[in-house]
Amino acid sequence: MTLTTRNPQPGPVLSARRRWTVLAVCCLSMFLVGLDTTIVNVGLPEIGRALDIGTLGLEWTVDAYTLVLAGLLISAGALADRFGRRRVFRTGLVVFGAASLACALAPSAGVLVAARAVQGVGASMLSPVALAIVVNAMPDAKERARAIGVWASVFGLSMAAGPVAGGALIAAFGWRSLFWINAPVVVAALVLTAVFVPESRAPRAQRLDLPGQALLTLVIAVSVGVLIEGPRIGWTSPPALGAYAVAGAAAVWFVRVESRRPEPLMDPRLYRSPAFTGAVLGAVAVFVALNMTLLLNTFYLQHTRGWTPLAAGLATLPMALGATVCAPLSGRLVGRGGPRPPLLLAGGFLTAGGLCLVGLDRDTGVALLLLAYALIGTGFGFANAPLTNTAVSGLPPARAGVAGAITSTARQFGAALGIALAGGLVAGVAPQGLAEASRPGWVLVAGCGLVLLGVARLSRRDTRRENRVRPQGPPR
């Protein structure tokens, strides 16, 4: 979830019906972005057979989308603040829709991966910009809080429902339907945006930080890329060592450049807040766990146990239900008692879910699998609202937008990282060995839950410090 505007720009007062219609249109776009992050997972075996793609190529099919999305999120929000949010939003819909058609028609692995990257470009104009539109349309703080709660619920549902929807589509229409399905949704969103969504801009748009953007993209792409290609090129080979050096140097240079810019893409000073730093790490951890679960589940159930894509997708239904039910409950818990209670629940459930599968084998009972997926989905549902709240609490209102943008970037980076790590565990492994090979992945999922428990401690400490040093009052 990303907020790109520092303070909502005063605009025309909309009727209650129109305000919530704007929210519905924007949630539709968010559902597309989240769905396309996970819907392809369940179809990877089918795509691999149809286009003759190995495990590494299939990882790029997923990560080409998430890498581009993670790298461009913050800049897309700055562009929208400068040139108009509705204009950039509609441009994103067009790019996303055209790229989806290219994916559906892709004759080869290279074309599919390139089209997925272009999809990520379009998605980067939807996720941050849509929430800025919602904030601008909702001047009342309480109504805006309810709207953001709905937004968080849709976000969690879209990510968790992807495998279920993907399995059903593949069973009925084949793997290309995973991309065809986007076309009617994009057309509907374009029409509804033209009719209901007003144009808005930030009172003072942030300057574009092109050096920071280039360095951030380089760090993300090289870091995840070497994890994907590591099993093929060798972890200590000259290309891998060179990639480590490039990623490290780019990260150092990025921090140095951002520290000196008056309006940086990602202000390093934000990381002086332990709670903010913890929230960013927590966002990465949650999405590493989710995407590692989805990829390992796909290969294990379809390759080792011979399940169909539909059956493998339906197996994740407890995960989708847990995320859907717990996301709005998490928002209410944050409102009543702060971020710590739902973060503790998220960490506990995620850890328990990972531990359920650390002894996975070819004959693990279906009941245990479903229980693990339900626990992981419940942990995911509880995590999103408190992580966003923790990221922005204790910071001035003027920095809330960039804090939300950074946590959203962290989520997408975590998604790409989870796919790369999971793929590295199972790349080149025969179907009968996938269960054993995936066990370290389930240990890592449990470890991600422990990270959230640590973030809960940081959020409590930061809240106490804030209450001591900052006067309480209404938000500006």
C-alpha positions in Angstrom: 0.0 0.0 0.0 1.5 3.3 -1.1 0.7 6.9 -0.3 2.4 9.4 -2.6 0.9 12.7 -1.5 2.3 14.8 1.4 -1.0 16.6 2.0 -4.2 16.1 0.1 -4.8 19.0 -2.3 -8.1 20.7 -1.8 -10.4 19.9 -4.6 -14.1 19.8 -5.5 -16.3 18.3 -2.8 -17.6 15.0 -4.0 -20.8 13.4 -2.9 -20.6 10.4 -0.6 -21.7 8.0 -3.4 -19.1 9.4 -5.8 -16.3 9.3 -3.2 -16.9 5.6 -2.6 -17.2 5.0 -6.3 -13.7 6.5 -6.7 -12.5 4.1 -4.0 -14.1 1.1 -5.9 -12.4 2.1 -9.1 -9.0 2.5 -7.5 -9.4 -0.8 -5.6 -10.1 -2.5 -8.9 -6.7 -1.3 -10.1 -5.0 -2.4 -6.9 -6.7 -5.8 -7.2 -5.2 -6.2 -10.7 -1.7 -5.2 -9.5 -1.8 -7.6 -6.5 -3.4 -10.4 -8.5 -0.7 -10.3 -11.2 2.0 -10.6 -8.6 0.7 -14.1 -7.6 -1.7 -15.4 -10.2 1.1 -16.6 -12.5 2.7 -18.8 -9.9 0.2 -21.6 -10.2 0.5 -21.6 -14.0 4.3 -21.9 -14.1 4.5 -25.6 -14.8 2.0 -25.2 -17.6 3.9 -22.2 -19.0 7.1 -24.1 -18.8 5.8 -27.0 -20.7 4.1 -24.9 -23.4 7.1 -22.6 -24.0 9.9 -25.0 -23.1 11.1 -22.9 -20.1 13.2 -24.3 -17.2 12.9 -23.3 -13.6 15.2 -20.3 -14.0 13.3 -18.9 -16.9 10.0 -19.4 -15.0 11.5 -17.3 -12.1 12.2 -14.5 -14.5 8.6 -14.7 -15.7 7.4 -13.8 -12.2 10.2 -11.5 -11.1 10.4 -9.4 -14.3 7.1 -8.0 -13.2 7.9 -7.5 -9.5 11.4 -6.1 -10.1 10.2 -3.3 -12.4 7.3 -2.6 -10.1 9.5 -2.3 -7.1 12.0 -0.1 -8.9 9.5 2.5 -10.3 6.9 2.8 -7.6 8.2 6.0 -5.9 9.0 7.8 -9.2 5.6 7.0 -10.6 4.0 8.7 -7.6 6.2 11.8 -8.1 5.2 11.9 -11.8 1.5 11.7 -10.8 1.8 14.5 -8.3 3.4 16.7 -11.0 1.4 15.8 -14.2 -1.9 14.8 -12.7 -2.9 11.6 -10.9 -5.8 10.7 -13.1 -3.7 11.2 -16.2 -0.9 9.0 -15.0 -3.4 6.4 -13.6 -5.1 6.1 -17.0 -1.7 5.8 -18.7 -0.8 3.0 -16.4 -4.0 1.2 -17.2 -3.3 1.4 -20.9 0.3 0.2 -20.5 -0.8 -2.6 -18.2 -3.6 -3.7 -20.5 -1.4 -3.7 -23.7 1.4 -5.6 -21.9 -1.2 -8.2 -20.7 -2.3 -8.8 -24.3 1.4 -9.2 -25.3 1.8 -11.8 -22.5 -1.3 -13.7 -23.7 0.1 -13.8 -27.2 3.7 -14.4 -26.3 5.3 -17.0 -28.7 8.4 -17.5 -26.6 10.0 -17.2 -23.2 11.9 -14.0 -24.1 8.7 -12.2 -25.3 6.8 -13.3 -22.2 9.5 -12.0 -19.8 9.8 -8.7 -21.7 6.0 -8.2 -21.7 5.9 -9.0 -18.0 8.5 -6.2 -17.4 6.3 -3.8 -19.3 3.3 -4.9 -17.2 5.4 -3.9 -14.2 5.8 -0.4 -15.7 2.1 0.0 -16.0 1.5 -1.4 -12.5 3.9 1.1 -11.0 1.5 3.9 -12.2 -1.5 2.2 -10.6 -0.6 1.1 -7.1 0.7 4.4 -5.6 -1.3 6.8 -7.7 -4.7 5.1 -7.0 -4.3 5.6 -3.2 -3.3 9.2 -3.7 -6.5 9.7 -5.6 -8.5 8.1 -2.8 -6.8 10.3 -0.2 -7.6 13.4 -2.3 -11.2 12.4 -2.7 -11.8 11.7 1.1 -11.3 15.0 3.0 -12.7 13.6 6.2 -10.1 11.8 8.3 -12.4 9.1 9.7 -13.9 8.4 6.3 -10.4 8.3 4.8 -9.3 5.8 7.5 -12.2 3.5 6.6 -11.4 3.8 2.9 -7.7 2.9 3.5 -9.0 -0.1 5.6 -11.0 -1.3 2.6 -8.0 -0.7 0.4 -5.8 -2.9 2.7 -8.4 -5.7 2.6 -8.5 -5.6 -1.2 -4.7 -5.7 -1.4 -4.5 -8.7 0.9 -7.3 -10.5 -1.0 -5.7 -9.9 -4.4 -2.4 -11.3 -3.4 -3.8 -14.4 -1.6 -6.5 -15.1 -4.2 -4.1 -15.2 -7.2 -3.4 -18.9 -7.1 -7.0 -19.9 -6.6 -8.1 -17.7 -9.5 -5.2 -18.8 -11.6 -5.9 -22.5 -11.1 -9.5 -22.1 -12.1 -8.6 -20.1 -15.3 -6.0 -22.6 -16.4 -8.4 -25.5 -15.9 -11.1 -23.8 -18.0 -9.1 -21.9 -20.6 -5.4 -22.6 -20.4 -2.4 -20.6 -19.2 -2.9 -17.7 -21.6 -6.2 -16.8 -19.9 -4.1 -15.7 -16.9 -3.3 -12.6 -19.0 -6.5 -12.4 -21.2 -8.6 -11.9 -18.0 -6.9 -8.5 -17.5 -8.3 -7.0 -20.7 -12.0 -6.5 -19.7 -11.0 -5.3 -16.2 -8.7 -2.7 -17.7 -11.4 -1.5 -20.2 -14.0 -1.2 -17.3 -11.5 0.7 -15.2 -10.7 3.1 -18.0 -14.4 3.9 -18.5 -15.1 4.3 -14.8 -12.1 6.5 -14.3 -13.1 8.8 -17.1 -16.6 9.1 -15.7 -16.0 9.3 -11.9 -12.4 10.1 -11.0 -11.5 13.8 -10.7 -8.1 15.1 -11.7 -5.8 16.1 -8.9 -2.2 17.2 -8.3 0.0 17.8 -5.3 0.3 21.4 -4.1 4.0 21.2 -4.7 5.2 18.2 -6.7 8.5 16.5 -5.7 11.3 16.8 -8.2 12.2 13.7 -10.1 15.4 12.1 -8.8 16.8 10.4 -11.9 20.2 9.4 -10.4 18.5 7.9 -7.3 15.9 6.1 -9.5 18.7 4.6 -11.7 20.7 3.4 -8.7 17.7 2.0 -6.9 16.7 0.0 -10.0 20.3 -1.3 -10.4 20.5 -2.4 -6.7 17.2 -4.3 -6.9 17.7 -5.8 -10.3 21.3 -7.0 -9.6 20.6 -8.3 -6.1 17.6 -10.4 -7.2 19.1 -11.3 -10.6 22.2 -12.9 -9.1 20.0 -15.0 -6.7 18.0 -16.3 -9.7 21.1 -17.0 -11.8 23.3 -18.2 -9.0 22.4 -21.9 -9.4 23.3 -21.8 -13.1 26.5 -19.6 -13.1 27.8 -20.7 -9.7 27.7 -18.7 -6.5 31.5 -18.1 -6.5 32.0 -17.7 -10.3 33.5 -14.5 -11.7 30.1 -13.2 -13.0 28.5 -13.8 -9.6 31.4 -12.1 -7.7 31.1 -9.2 -10.1 27.4 -8.9 -9.5 28.0 -8.8 -5.7 30.5 -6.0 -6.2 28.1 -4.1 -8.5 25.2 -4.4 -6.1 27.3 -3.4 -3.1 28.9 -0.4 -4.9 25.5 0.8 -6.2 24.0 0.6 -2.7 26.8 2.7 -1.2 26.6 5.2 -4.0 22.8 5.3 -3.7 23.0 6.2 0.0 25.7 8.9 -0.7 23.7 10.5 -3.6 20.4 10.5 -1.6 22.0 12.0 1.5 23.0 15.0 -0.6 19.9 15.7 -2.6 17.4 18.3 -1.4 14.4 16.1 -2.4 15.7 12.5 -2.5 13.9 9.6 -3.9 14.4 7.7 -0.6 15.6 9.9 2.3 18.2 7.9 4.3 17.3 10.0 7.4 14.1 8.1 7.7 16.0 5.1 8.8 17.1 6.8 12.0 13.7 5.7 13.3 14.0 2.1 14.6 10.3 1.6 14.0 10.5 2.7 10.4 13.5 0.5 9.7 11.8 -2.4 11.4 8.6 -1.8 9.3 10.6 -1.9 6.1 12.4 -5.1 7.1 9.0 -6.5 8.1 7.4 -5.7 4.8 10.3 -7.5 3.0 9.9 -10.5 5.3 6.2 -10.8 4.9 6.4 -10.9 1.1 9.4 -13.2 1.1 7.3 -15.6 3.1 4.2 -15.3 1.0 5.9 -15.7 -2.4 8.2 -18.4 -1.2 5.1 -20.3 0.0 3.3 -19.9 -3.3 6.2 -21.0 -5.5 7.2 -23.9 -3.3 3.6 -25.0 -3.1 3.2 -24.8 -6.9 6.2 -27.0 -7.7 5.6 -29.5 -4.8 1.9 -30.1 -5.5 2.1 -30.2 -9.3 5.5 -31.9 -9.9 5.9 -34.1 -6.8 2.3 -35.0 -6.1 0.9 -34.7 -9.6 -2.0 -32.3 -8.7 -3.6 -30.3 -11.4 -3.2 -26.5 -11.5 -6.8 -26.2 -10.3 -6.3 -28.5 -7.3 -3.0 -26.7 -6.4 -4.8 -23.4 -6.6 -7.7 -24.6 -4.4 -5.2 -25.9 -1.8 -4.3 -22.2 -1.1 -7.9 -21.3 -0.5 -7.3 -21.4 3.3 -4.5 -18.9 2.8 -6.8 -16.6 0.8 -9.6 -16.9 3.4 -7.2 -16.2 6.3 -5.8 -13.1 4.6 -9.3 -11.8 3.6 -10.8 -12.2 7.1 -7.9 -11.0 9.1 -6.9 -7.9 7.0 -9.9 -5.7 8.2 -9.6 -7.2 11.7 -6.0 -6.1 11.8 -6.9 -2.6 10.8 -9.4 -2.4 13.7 -6.8 -3.8 16.1 -4.3 -1.1 15.0 -7.0 1.6 15.6 -7.7 0.3 19.1 -4.3 -0.7 20.5 -1.7 0.3 18.0 0.4 -1.9 15.7 1.9 -4.2 18.3 -1.0 -6.7 18.9 -1.6 -7.5 15.2 2.2 -7.7 14.6 2.5 -10.2 17.4 -0.3 -12.2 15.9 1.1 -12.0 12.4 4.5 -13.1 13.5 3.1 -16.0 15.6 0.9 -17.3 12.8 3.6 -17.0 10.2 6.2 -18.8 12.3 3.7 -21.6 13.1 2.8 -22.0 9.5 6.4 -22.3 8.4 7.3 -24.8 11.2 4.4 -27.0 10.1 6.2 -27.8 6.9 9.9 -28.0 7.9 9.6 -31.8 7.7 7.7 -31.9 4.4 8.0 -35.1 2.4 6.2 -36.7 -0.5 3.4 -38.1 1.7 2.7 -35.2 4.0 -1.0 -35.2 4.9 -3.3 -32.8 3.1 -4.7 -31.7 6.4 -1.3 -30.5 7.6 -0.7 -28.7 4.3 -4.0 -26.9 4.5 -3.4 -26.0 8.1 0.0 -24.5 7.2 -1.4 -22.5 4.4 -4.2 -21.2 6.6 -1.7 -20.1 9.3 0.5 -18.4 6.8 -2.5 -16.6 5.2 -3.7 -15.5 8.6 -0.2 -14.1 9.4 -0.2 -12.3 6.1 -3.6 -10.8 6.7 -2.6 -9.4 10.1 0.7 -8.0 8.9 -0.1 -5.3 6.3 -2.0 -2.7 8.3 0.3 -2.5 11.3 3.4 -2.4 9.1 2.1 0.6 7.3 1.1 2.2 10.6 4.5 1.5 12.1 6.3 3.0 9.1 4.5 6.3 9.3 4.0 6.7 13.1 6.5 9.0 14.7 7.2 10.8 11.5 6.0 14.2 10.5 2.9 14.2 8.3 4.9 15.6 5.4 6.9 12.4 5.4 4.0 10.0 5.5 3.8 9.8 1.7 7.4 8.8 1.1 7.3 6.4 4.1 4.3 4.6 2.6 6.0 4.5 -0.8 9.2 3.0 0.6 7.3 0.2 2.5 5.4 -0.6 -0.7 8.7 -0.8 -2.6 10.0 -3.1 0.2 6.9 -5.4 -0.3 7.6 -5.8 -4.0 11.3 -6.3 -3.4 10.4 -9.0 -0.9 8.1 -10.6 -3.4 10.9 -10.8 -6.0 13.4 -12.0 -3.3 11.0 -14.7 -2.2 10.6 -16.0 -5.8 14.4 -16.0 -6.3 15.2 -17.8 -3.0 12.5 -20.4 -3.6 13.6 -21.0 -7.2 17.2 -21.3 -6.1 16.2 -24.1 -3.7 14.4 -26.2 -6.3 16.2 -25.4 -9.5 17.3 -28.5 -11.2 15.8 -30.8 -8.6 13.9 -33.9 -9.7 10.2 -34.1 -8.7 10.9 -36.8 -6.1 13.4 -34.6 -4.4 11.4 -31.3 -4.3 9.9 -31.9 -0.8 13.3 -32.3 0.8 14.9 -29.5 -1.2 12.2 -27.1 -0.1 12.6 -27.7 3.6 15.1 -24.8 4.1 12.5 -22.6 2.5 10.0 -23.4 5.2 12.6 -22.7 7.9 13.0 -19.3 6.2 9.2 -18.7 6.2 9.2 -19.4 10.0 12.2 -17.0 10.3 10.2 -14.3 8.6 7.6 -14.7 11.3 10.3 -14.1 13.9 11.3 -10.9 12.1 7.8 -9.6 12.6 7.9 -10.4 16.3 11.0 -8.2 16.5 9.3 -5.5 14.5 6.5 -5.6 17.1 9.0 -4.9 19.9 10.5 -1.9 17.9 7.0 -0.5 17.3 6.2 -0.6 21.0 9.5 1.1 21.9 9.1 3.8 19.3 5.5 4.5 20.4 6.6 5.0 24.0 9.4 7.3 22.8 7.0 9.3 20.7 4.6 9.7 23.6 7.4 11.1 25.7 8.8 13.6 23.3 5.9 14.7 21.0 2.7 16.5 22.1 -0.5 14.7 21.2 -2.9 16.5 18.9 -5.0 16.0 15.8 -3.2 15.2 12.5 -2.6 18.1 10.3 
